[in-house]
Amino acid sequence: MSNLLSGLGKFGLGNLEEMKLFEEEEKKEAPGKTVNKVPEEEEFLFDKSFDCVVCDAKFTERVLRANKARLLGVDTDLRPRHEHIDVSKYDVISCPYCGYTALSRYYVKLPPTLVKLIKANISDAYIRRDDNPSVYSYDYAFERYQLCLANAIVRRAKDSEKAYICLKISWILRGMGENLDQSDAEYKEKLKEIKEQERGFSKHAYDGFSKARQSEDFPLCRMDEATLDYLLAVLAISFNQPDVASRLISGILTSHSAKSSLKEKARDLKDKLKEVKGK
Ligand SMILES: [Zn+2]
């Protein structure tokens, strides 16, 4: 029997054959006027004007509205997770005219020698993109971060800054993996590739921050010593260096300046480390 009521046609009630025995919950998604509408990513963003610190051109960028996105939690490597939007996608400022690109916290005036370096190594060859999406895909965000990293290398940015860009790229790749279409026939392959890339950038972040910790003064990328040590400990565990992690965690737990919330997280990490070592 194809349908519970098929045959009703004989009674002249064929139009009732498709009735459902039990009512399904109505999906109230009438386009344009839903009651509890899920906010669009676009609602968290606005256009902000910038004057390029390299070529002086005026341009606008998509930036986050302050305090609009609700923080849901933070991954162990400090990646923030917000409701309805991945804020990491919007932390890069890129001049569409000359290609100069930096993380928002590092988008500051540059000395003439560095402007020259950017112009010679980036701007001269840079081809302006015409697409200007109001909401960024992960691929688009990833490309902007790559340009950001290239600029940082060209202008000889500190190791901490380059490491921080790599860390943020690993967050972008994690988001990309989480948002892959699972019905795609190549889903597993694509996810594997993205995971490998994520791990590569995470390792660059680990190496860069390890170097920076020896040679730069705190705060590094706005992180105090305890926060950076916590991040390094997380990465050390991930890259199979339990002794390094152990040392860093002990340092945090005995530190006088580390916040109690961070010490708590360090204690959790210590437990995790025990599990890892026990394997
Ligand atoms: Zn520019």
py3Dmol code that shows the C-alpha trace and the ligand (Angstrom):
import py3Dmol

protein = """\
ATOM      1  CA  MET A   1       0.000   0.000   0.000  1.00  0.00           C
ATOM      2  CA  SER A   2       1.522   3.176  -1.129  1.00  0.00           C
ATOM      3  CA  ASN A   3      -0.408   5.424   1.139  1.00  0.00           C
ATOM      4  CA  LEU A   4      -2.530   5.043   4.233  1.00  0.00           C
ATOM      5  CA  LEU A   5      -5.575   6.510   2.524  1.00  0.00           C
ATOM      6  CA  SER A   6      -5.028   5.608  -1.087  1.00  0.00           C
ATOM      7  CA  GLY A   7      -8.339   4.362  -2.414  1.00  0.00           C
ATOM      8  CA  LEU A   8     -10.372   7.199  -0.980  1.00  0.00           C
ATOM      9  CA  GLY A   9     -10.736   8.362  -4.547  1.00  0.00           C
ATOM     10  CA  LYS A  10     -13.373   5.759  -4.971  1.00  0.00           C
ATOM     11  CA  PHE A  11     -15.475   7.750  -2.563  1.00  0.00           C
ATOM     12  CA  GLY A  12     -14.868  10.885  -4.437  1.00  0.00           C
ATOM     13  CA  LEU A  13     -12.383  11.921  -1.756  1.00  0.00           C
ATOM     14  CA  GLY A  14      -9.183  11.557  -3.719  1.00  0.00           C
ATOM     15  CA  ASN A  15      -8.071  14.957  -2.535  1.00  0.00           C
ATOM     16  CA  LEU A  16      -7.809  13.559   0.988  1.00  0.00           C
ATOM     17  CA  GLU A  17      -5.543  10.649   0.096  1.00  0.00           C
ATOM     18  CA  GLU A  18      -2.429  12.565   0.997  1.00  0.00           C
ATOM     19  CA  MET A  19      -3.517  13.537   4.479  1.00  0.00           C
ATOM     20  CA  LYS A  20      -1.042  12.730   7.185  1.00  0.00           C
ATOM     21  CA  LEU A  21      -2.062  10.493  10.087  1.00  0.00           C
ATOM     22  CA  PHE A  22      -0.098  12.518  12.587  1.00  0.00           C
ATOM     23  CA  GLU A  23       0.568  16.174  12.273  1.00  0.00           C
ATOM     24  CA  GLU A  24       4.146  17.124  11.916  1.00  0.00           C
ATOM     25  CA  GLU A  25       5.370  20.127  13.728  1.00  0.00           C
ATOM     26  CA  GLU A  26       4.961  23.079  11.501  1.00  0.00           C
ATOM     27  CA  LYS A  27       8.135  24.645  10.339  1.00  0.00           C
ATOM     28  CA  LYS A  28       7.477  28.308  10.623  1.00  0.00           C
ATOM     29  CA  GLU A  29       9.990  29.571   8.207  1.00  0.00           C
ATOM     30  CA  ALA A  30       7.993  31.815   5.989  1.00  0.00           C
ATOM     31  CA  PRO A  31      10.642  33.816   4.190  1.00  0.00           C
ATOM     32  CA  GLY A  32      11.050  37.326   5.386  1.00  0.00           C
ATOM     33  CA  LYS A  33       8.819  37.308   8.420  1.00  0.00           C
ATOM     34  CA  THR A  34       9.770  34.628  10.919  1.00  0.00           C
ATOM     35  CA  VAL A  35       9.038  35.251  14.552  1.00  0.00           C
ATOM     36  CA  ASN A  36      12.205  33.850  16.142  1.00  0.00           C
ATOM     37  CA  LYS A  37      14.521  34.547  13.270  1.00  0.00           C
ATOM     38  CA  VAL A  38      18.077  33.249  13.480  1.00  0.00           C
ATOM     39  CA  PRO A  39      20.308  36.281  13.027  1.00  0.00           C
ATOM     40  CA  GLU A  40      22.175  36.421   9.746  1.00  0.00           C
ATOM     41  CA  GLU A  41      25.958  36.670   9.927  1.00  0.00           C
ATOM     42  CA  GLU A  42      25.630  39.992   8.181  1.00  0.00           C
ATOM     43  CA  GLU A  43      23.802  41.516  11.133  1.00  0.00           C
ATOM     44  CA  PHE A  44      26.968  41.274  13.231  1.00  0.00           C
ATOM     45  CA  LEU A  45      29.016  43.271  10.749  1.00  0.00           C
ATOM     46  CA  PHE A  46      29.282  46.776   9.386  1.00  0.00           C
ATOM     47  CA  ASP A  47      31.442  48.678   6.894  1.00  0.00           C
ATOM     48  CA  LYS A  48      34.231  50.658   8.468  1.00  0.00           C
ATOM     49  CA  SER A  49      36.405  53.156   6.595  1.00  0.00           C
ATOM     50  CA  PHE A  50      40.166  52.933   6.636  1.00  0.00           C
ATOM     51  CA  ASP A  51      42.991  55.022   5.239  1.00  0.00           C
ATOM     52  CA  CYS A  52      45.637  52.686   3.904  1.00  0.00           C
ATOM     53  CA  VAL A  53      48.893  53.002   5.864  1.00  0.00           C
ATOM     54  CA  VAL A  54      50.881  52.085   2.750  1.00  0.00           C
ATOM     55  CA  CYS A  55      49.198  53.749  -0.265  1.00  0.00           C
ATOM     56  CA  ASP A  56      46.895  56.307   1.487  1.00  0.00           C
ATOM     57  CA  ALA A  57      43.828  55.086  -0.438  1.00  0.00           C
ATOM     58  CA  LYS A  58      40.496  55.109   1.343  1.00  0.00           C
ATOM     59  CA  PHE A  59      38.670  51.789   1.542  1.00  0.00           C
ATOM     60  CA  THR A  60      36.053  50.047   3.658  1.00  0.00           C
ATOM     61  CA  GLU A  61      36.218  46.710   5.403  1.00  0.00           C
ATOM     62  CA  ARG A  62      33.675  44.424   7.023  1.00  0.00           C
ATOM     63  CA  VAL A  63      34.245  44.587  10.761  1.00  0.00           C
ATOM     64  CA  LEU A  64      32.444  43.217  13.789  1.00  0.00           C
ATOM     65  CA  ARG A  65      29.908  45.252  15.706  1.00  0.00           C
ATOM     66  CA  ALA A  66      31.209  45.578  19.232  1.00  0.00           C
ATOM     67  CA  ASN A  67      29.655  43.256  21.821  1.00  0.00           C
ATOM     68  CA  LYS A  68      26.978  41.969  19.463  1.00  0.00           C
ATOM     69  CA  ALA A  69      28.092  38.350  19.078  1.00  0.00           C
ATOM     70  CA  ARG A  70      27.577  36.148  22.133  1.00  0.00           C
ATOM     71  CA  LEU A  71      30.592  34.115  23.233  1.00  0.00           C
ATOM     72  CA  LEU A  72      29.667  30.449  23.652  1.00  0.00           C
ATOM     73  CA  GLY A  73      33.053  29.149  24.685  1.00  0.00           C
ATOM     74  CA  VAL A  74      36.721  28.876  23.864  1.00  0.00           C
ATOM     75  CA  ASP A  75      38.620  25.926  22.376  1.00  0.00           C
ATOM     76  CA  THR A  76      41.676  24.696  24.290  1.00  0.00           C
ATOM     77  CA  ASP A  77      43.952  26.655  21.949  1.00  0.00           C
ATOM     78  CA  LEU A  78      41.988  29.835  22.780  1.00  0.00           C
ATOM     79  CA  ARG A  79      39.889  29.937  19.613  1.00  0.00           C
ATOM     80  CA  PRO A  80      36.688  31.780  20.540  1.00  0.00           C
ATOM     81  CA  ARG A  81      33.325  30.348  19.510  1.00  0.00           C
ATOM     82  CA  HIS A  82      30.467  32.779  19.078  1.00  0.00           C
ATOM     83  CA  GLU A  83      26.819  32.196  18.384  1.00  0.00           C
ATOM     84  CA  HIS A  84      25.834  32.597  14.714  1.00  0.00           C
ATOM     85  CA  ILE A  85      29.230  33.884  13.544  1.00  0.00           C
ATOM     86  CA  ASP A  86      32.861  32.856  13.417  1.00  0.00           C
ATOM     87  CA  VAL A  87      34.493  36.145  14.350  1.00  0.00           C
ATOM     88  CA  SER A  88      37.976  34.971  13.350  1.00  0.00           C
ATOM     89  CA  LYS A  89      37.004  35.378   9.690  1.00  0.00           C
ATOM     90  CA  TYR A  90      36.810  39.149  10.135  1.00  0.00           C
ATOM     91  CA  ASP A  91      40.054  39.987  11.890  1.00  0.00           C
ATOM     92  CA  VAL A  92      42.077  40.870   8.790  1.00  0.00           C
ATOM     93  CA  ILE A  93      42.270  44.320   7.207  1.00  0.00           C
ATOM     94  CA  SER A  94      43.294  44.323   3.571  1.00  0.00           C
ATOM     95  CA  CYS A  95      43.720  47.319   1.299  1.00  0.00           C
ATOM     96  CA  PRO A  96      42.144  46.411  -2.070  1.00  0.00           C
ATOM     97  CA  TYR A  97      44.372  48.920  -3.876  1.00  0.00           C
ATOM     98  CA  CYS A  98      47.895  47.984  -2.814  1.00  0.00           C
ATOM     99  CA  GLY A  99      47.406  44.606  -1.138  1.00  0.00           C
ATOM    100  CA  TYR A 100      48.770  45.655   2.215  1.00  0.00           C
ATOM    101  CA  THR A 101      47.136  43.356   4.733  1.00  0.00           C
ATOM    102  CA  ALA A 102      47.455  42.896   8.488  1.00  0.00           C
ATOM    103  CA  LEU A 103      45.556  41.630  11.495  1.00  0.00           C
ATOM    104  CA  SER A 104      43.378  44.419  12.845  1.00  0.00           C
ATOM    105  CA  ARG A 105      45.488  44.819  15.996  1.00  0.00           C
ATOM    106  CA  TYR A 106      48.606  45.269  13.865  1.00  0.00           C
ATOM    107  CA  TYR A 107      47.096  47.587  11.296  1.00  0.00           C
ATOM    108  CA  VAL A 108      49.092  50.650  12.320  1.00  0.00           C
ATOM    109  CA  LYS A 109      51.247  53.293  10.699  1.00  0.00           C
ATOM    110  CA  LEU A 110      54.494  51.892   9.316  1.00  0.00           C
ATOM    111  CA  PRO A 111      57.940  53.480   9.090  1.00  0.00           C
ATOM    112  CA  PRO A 112      58.913  54.539   5.515  1.00  0.00           C
ATOM    113  CA  THR A 113      61.407  51.686   5.139  1.00  0.00           C
ATOM    114  CA  LEU A 114      58.658  49.120   5.690  1.00  0.00           C
ATOM    115  CA  VAL A 115      56.237  50.943   3.382  1.00  0.00           C
ATOM    116  CA  LYS A 116      58.929  50.697   0.721  1.00  0.00           C
ATOM    117  CA  LEU A 117      59.340  46.983   1.338  1.00  0.00           C
ATOM    118  CA  ILE A 118      55.596  46.377   1.024  1.00  0.00           C
ATOM    119  CA  LYS A 119      55.343  48.438  -2.143  1.00  0.00           C
ATOM    120  CA  ALA A 120      58.257  46.641  -3.791  1.00  0.00           C
ATOM    121  CA  ASN A 121      57.334  43.111  -2.723  1.00  0.00           C
ATOM    122  CA  ILE A 122      53.535  43.162  -2.542  1.00  0.00           C
ATOM    123  CA  SER A 123      51.935  46.192  -4.203  1.00  0.00           C
ATOM    124  CA  ASP A 124      53.871  46.147  -7.475  1.00  0.00           C
ATOM    125  CA  ALA A 125      52.580  42.688  -8.353  1.00  0.00           C
ATOM    126  CA  TYR A 126      49.286  42.792  -6.492  1.00  0.00           C
ATOM    127  CA  ILE A 127      46.149  42.372  -8.590  1.00  0.00           C
ATOM    128  CA  ARG A 128      43.021  43.896  -7.139  1.00  0.00           C
ATOM    129  CA  ARG A 129      40.147  41.510  -6.546  1.00  0.00           C
ATOM    130  CA  ASP A 130      36.734  42.573  -7.724  1.00  0.00           C
ATOM    131  CA  ASP A 131      34.665  40.438  -5.410  1.00  0.00           C
ATOM    132  CA  ASN A 132      33.633  42.221  -2.297  1.00  0.00           C
ATOM    133  CA  PRO A 133      31.386  39.853  -0.347  1.00  0.00           C
ATOM    134  CA  SER A 134      29.370  41.211   2.558  1.00  0.00           C
ATOM    135  CA  VAL A 135      29.816  37.884   4.355  1.00  0.00           C
ATOM    136  CA  TYR A 136      33.030  35.873   4.064  1.00  0.00           C
ATOM    137  CA  SER A 137      33.245  32.212   3.146  1.00  0.00           C
ATOM    138  CA  TYR A 138      36.013  30.253   4.860  1.00  0.00           C
ATOM    139  CA  ASP A 139      37.901  30.037   1.575  1.00  0.00           C
ATOM    140  CA  TYR A 140      37.766  33.808   1.200  1.00  0.00           C
ATOM    141  CA  ALA A 141      38.840  34.372   4.811  1.00  0.00           C
ATOM    142  CA  PHE A 142      41.664  31.862   4.376  1.00  0.00           C
ATOM    143  CA  GLU A 143      42.995  33.693   1.308  1.00  0.00           C
ATOM    144  CA  ARG A 144      42.979  36.985   3.193  1.00  0.00           C
ATOM    145  CA  TYR A 145      44.920  35.409   6.037  1.00  0.00           C
ATOM    146  CA  GLN A 146      47.460  34.035   3.595  1.00  0.00           C
ATOM    147  CA  LEU A 147      47.937  37.529   2.177  1.00  0.00           C
ATOM    148  CA  CYS A 148      48.227  38.781   5.748  1.00  0.00           C
ATOM    149  CA  LEU A 149      50.970  36.254   6.495  1.00  0.00           C
ATOM    150  CA  ALA A 150      52.841  37.117   3.289  1.00  0.00           C
ATOM    151  CA  ASN A 151      52.771  40.814   4.249  1.00  0.00           C
ATOM    152  CA  ALA A 152      54.012  40.017   7.746  1.00  0.00           C
ATOM    153  CA  ILE A 153      56.940  38.044   6.352  1.00  0.00           C
ATOM    154  CA  VAL A 154      57.786  40.824   3.873  1.00  0.00           C
ATOM    155  CA  ARG A 155      57.808  43.542   6.510  1.00  0.00           C
ATOM    156  CA  ARG A 156      59.827  41.325   8.860  1.00  0.00           C
ATOM    157  CA  ALA A 157      57.205  41.227  11.579  1.00  0.00           C
ATOM    158  CA  LYS A 158      58.084  39.775  14.956  1.00  0.00           C
ATOM    159  CA  ASP A 159      57.921  36.013  15.407  1.00  0.00           C
ATOM    160  CA  SER A 160      55.010  36.418  17.813  1.00  0.00           C
ATOM    161  CA  GLU A 161      52.935  38.239  15.196  1.00  0.00           C
ATOM    162  CA  LYS A 162      53.660  35.657  12.503  1.00  0.00           C
ATOM    163  CA  ALA A 163      52.912  32.876  14.984  1.00  0.00           C
ATOM    164  CA  TYR A 164      49.644  34.534  15.915  1.00  0.00           C
ATOM    165  CA  ILE A 165      48.606  34.764  12.252  1.00  0.00           C
ATOM    166  CA  CYS A 166      49.402  31.053  11.852  1.00  0.00           C
ATOM    167  CA  LEU A 167      47.363  30.257  14.964  1.00  0.00           C
ATOM    168  CA  LYS A 168      44.428  32.187  13.570  1.00  0.00           C
ATOM    169  CA  ILE A 169      44.765  30.455  10.201  1.00  0.00           C
ATOM    170  CA  SER A 170      44.551  27.130  12.037  1.00  0.00           C
ATOM    171  CA  TRP A 171      41.309  28.392  13.627  1.00  0.00           C
ATOM    172  CA  ILE A 172      39.959  29.351  10.190  1.00  0.00           C
ATOM    173  CA  LEU A 173      40.772  25.886   8.874  1.00  0.00           C
ATOM    174  CA  ARG A 174      39.058  24.297  11.869  1.00  0.00           C
ATOM    175  CA  GLY A 175      35.960  26.340  11.116  1.00  0.00           C
ATOM    176  CA  MET A 176      36.226  25.356   7.467  1.00  0.00           C
ATOM    177  CA  GLY A 177      36.304  21.669   8.437  1.00  0.00           C
ATOM    178  CA  GLU A 178      33.355  22.061  10.800  1.00  0.00           C
ATOM    179  CA  ASN A 179      31.314  23.692   8.071  1.00  0.00           C
ATOM    180  CA  LEU A 180      32.094  21.282   5.246  1.00  0.00           C
ATOM    181  CA  ASP A 181      29.108  19.809   3.487  1.00  0.00           C
ATOM    182  CA  GLN A 182      28.849  16.302   4.941  1.00  0.00           C
ATOM    183  CA  SER A 183      26.755  15.097   2.030  1.00  0.00           C
ATOM    184  CA  ASP A 184      29.600  15.864  -0.369  1.00  0.00           C
ATOM    185  CA  ALA A 185      30.950  12.643  -1.903  1.00  0.00           C
ATOM    186  CA  GLU A 186      34.477  13.810  -1.144  1.00  0.00           C
ATOM    187  CA  TYR A 187      33.687  14.985   2.370  1.00  0.00           C
ATOM    188  CA  LYS A 188      36.130  12.657   4.142  1.00  0.00           C
ATOM    189  CA  GLU A 189      38.981  13.395   1.779  1.00  0.00           C
ATOM    190  CA  LYS A 190      38.426  17.133   1.987  1.00  0.00           C
ATOM    191  CA  LEU A 191      38.195  17.049   5.773  1.00  0.00           C
ATOM    192  CA  LYS A 192      41.420  15.060   6.007  1.00  0.00           C
ATOM    193  CA  GLU A 193      43.215  17.577   3.830  1.00  0.00           C
ATOM    194  CA  ILE A 194      41.902  20.521   5.853  1.00  0.00           C
ATOM    195  CA  LYS A 195      42.862  18.823   9.128  1.00  0.00           C
ATOM    196  CA  GLU A 196      46.397  18.293   7.847  1.00  0.00           C
ATOM    197  CA  GLN A 197      46.627  21.935   6.830  1.00  0.00           C
ATOM    198  CA  GLU A 198      45.268  23.010  10.207  1.00  0.00           C
ATOM    199  CA  ARG A 199      47.889  20.945  11.980  1.00  0.00           C
ATOM    200  CA  GLY A 200      50.623  22.445   9.802  1.00  0.00           C
ATOM    201  CA  PHE A 201      49.656  26.011  10.712  1.00  0.00           C
ATOM    202  CA  SER A 202      49.201  25.051  14.340  1.00  0.00           C
ATOM    203  CA  LYS A 203      52.766  23.691  14.337  1.00  0.00           C
ATOM    204  CA  HIS A 204      54.076  26.937  12.814  1.00  0.00           C
ATOM    205  CA  ALA A 205      52.277  28.795  15.597  1.00  0.00           C
ATOM    206  CA  TYR A 206      53.857  26.523  18.195  1.00  0.00           C
ATOM    207  CA  ASP A 207      57.362  26.976  16.781  1.00  0.00           C
ATOM    208  CA  GLY A 208      56.956  30.738  16.371  1.00  0.00           C
ATOM    209  CA  PHE A 209      55.581  31.345  19.848  1.00  0.00           C
ATOM    210  CA  SER A 210      58.270  29.104  21.361  1.00  0.00           C
ATOM    211  CA  LYS A 211      60.920  31.254  19.672  1.00  0.00           C
ATOM    212  CA  ALA A 212      59.176  34.511  20.562  1.00  0.00           C
ATOM    213  CA  ARG A 213      58.939  33.500  24.221  1.00  0.00           C
ATOM    214  CA  GLN A 214      62.744  33.430  24.372  1.00  0.00           C
ATOM    215  CA  SER A 215      63.384  36.699  22.592  1.00  0.00           C
ATOM    216  CA  GLU A 216      60.415  39.084  22.993  1.00  0.00           C
ATOM    217  CA  ASP A 217      58.983  41.009  25.912  1.00  0.00           C
ATOM    218  CA  PHE A 218      55.505  40.407  27.289  1.00  0.00           C
ATOM    219  CA  PRO A 219      52.738  40.963  26.524  1.00  0.00           C
ATOM    220  CA  LEU A 220      53.023  39.015  23.278  1.00  0.00           C
ATOM    221  CA  CYS A 221      50.070  39.609  20.972  1.00  0.00           C
ATOM    222  CA  ARG A 222      48.242  40.953  24.035  1.00  0.00           C
ATOM    223  CA  MET A 223      48.905  37.715  25.921  1.00  0.00           C
ATOM    224  CA  ASP A 224      50.572  37.797  29.306  1.00  0.00           C
ATOM    225  CA  GLU A 225      53.196  35.192  30.142  1.00  0.00           C
ATOM    226  CA  ALA A 226      50.810  32.766  31.833  1.00  0.00           C
ATOM    227  CA  THR A 227      48.324  32.858  28.951  1.00  0.00           C
ATOM    228  CA  LEU A 228      51.023  32.257  26.363  1.00  0.00           C
ATOM    229  CA  ASP A 229      52.473  29.427  28.458  1.00  0.00           C
ATOM    230  CA  TYR A 230      49.041  27.871  28.666  1.00  0.00           C
ATOM    231  CA  LEU A 231      48.670  28.063  24.881  1.00  0.00           C
ATOM    232  CA  LEU A 232      52.166  26.642  24.401  1.00  0.00           C
ATOM    233  CA  ALA A 233      51.379  23.800  26.811  1.00  0.00           C
ATOM    234  CA  VAL A 234      48.238  22.924  24.827  1.00  0.00           C
ATOM    235  CA  LEU A 235      50.233  22.924  21.595  1.00  0.00           C
ATOM    236  CA  ALA A 236      53.123  20.989  23.173  1.00  0.00           C
ATOM    237  CA  ILE A 237      50.709  18.196  24.129  1.00  0.00           C
ATOM    238  CA  SER A 238      49.287  18.220  20.634  1.00  0.00           C
ATOM    239  CA  PHE A 239      52.783  17.936  19.159  1.00  0.00           C
ATOM    240  CA  ASN A 240      53.880  15.171  21.461  1.00  0.00           C
ATOM    241  CA  GLN A 241      56.160  17.132  23.755  1.00  0.00           C
ATOM    242  CA  PRO A 242      54.754  16.182  27.159  1.00  0.00           C
ATOM    243  CA  ASP A 243      57.848  17.262  29.090  1.00  0.00           C
ATOM    244  CA  VAL A 244      57.685  20.772  27.652  1.00  0.00           C
ATOM    245  CA  ALA A 245      53.970  20.902  28.476  1.00  0.00           C
ATOM    246  CA  SER A 246      54.606  19.675  31.998  1.00  0.00           C
ATOM    247  CA  ARG A 247      57.203  22.368  32.637  1.00  0.00           C
ATOM    248  CA  LEU A 248      54.945  25.115  31.309  1.00  0.00           C
ATOM    249  CA  ILE A 249      51.961  23.957  33.357  1.00  0.00           C
ATOM    250  CA  SER A 250      54.043  23.857  36.569  1.00  0.00           C
ATOM    251  CA  GLY A 251      55.139  27.406  35.839  1.00  0.00           C
ATOM    252  CA  ILE A 252      51.545  28.593  35.536  1.00  0.00           C
ATOM    253  CA  LEU A 253      50.424  26.800  38.714  1.00  0.00           C
ATOM    254  CA  THR A 254      53.207  28.367  40.788  1.00  0.00           C
ATOM    255  CA  SER A 255      52.964  31.800  39.157  1.00  0.00           C
ATOM    256  CA  HIS A 256      51.912  34.722  41.378  1.00  0.00           C
ATOM    257  CA  SER A 257      50.521  36.729  38.507  1.00  0.00           C
ATOM    258  CA  ALA A 258      48.433  34.052  36.729  1.00  0.00           C
ATOM    259  CA  LYS A 259      44.676  34.534  37.114  1.00  0.00           C
ATOM    260  CA  SER A 260      42.816  31.873  39.093  1.00  0.00           C
ATOM    261  CA  SER A 261      40.634  31.016  36.067  1.00  0.00           C
ATOM    262  CA  LEU A 262      43.752  30.306  34.032  1.00  0.00           C
ATOM    263  CA  LYS A 263      45.236  28.219  36.852  1.00  0.00           C
ATOM    264  CA  GLU A 264      42.055  26.186  36.828  1.00  0.00           C
ATOM    265  CA  LYS A 265      42.410  25.575  33.117  1.00  0.00           C
ATOM    266  CA  ALA A 266      46.063  24.655  33.660  1.00  0.00           C
ATOM    267  CA  ARG A 267      44.976  22.092  36.265  1.00  0.00           C
ATOM    268  CA  ASP A 268      42.581  20.544  33.730  1.00  0.00           C
ATOM    269  CA  LEU A 269      45.409  20.448  31.244  1.00  0.00           C
ATOM    270  CA  LYS A 270      47.618  18.728  33.798  1.00  0.00           C
ATOM    271  CA  ASP A 271      44.978  15.985  34.131  1.00  0.00           C
ATOM    272  CA  LYS A 272      44.804  15.662  30.376  1.00  0.00           C
ATOM    273  CA  LEU A 273      48.578  15.392  30.238  1.00  0.00           C
ATOM    274  CA  LYS A 274      48.505  12.543  32.764  1.00  0.00           C
ATOM    275  CA  GLU A 275      46.073  10.717  30.496  1.00  0.00           C
ATOM    276  CA  VAL A 276      48.314  11.291  27.492  1.00  0.00           C
ATOM    277  CA  LYS A 277      51.394  10.093  29.367  1.00  0.00           C
ATOM    278  CA  GLY A 278      49.503   7.076  30.700  1.00  0.00           C
ATOM    279  CA  LYS A 279      48.723   5.841  27.197  1.00  0.00           C
TER     280      LYS A 279
END
"""
ligand_1 = """\
1
ZN
Zn 46.833 50.459 0.163
"""
view = py3Dmol.view(width=600, height=400)
view.addModel(protein, "pdb")
view.setStyle({"model": 0}, {"cartoon": {"style": "trace"}})
view.addModel(ligand_1, "xyz")
view.setStyle({"model": 1}, {"stick": {}})
view.zoomTo()
view.show()
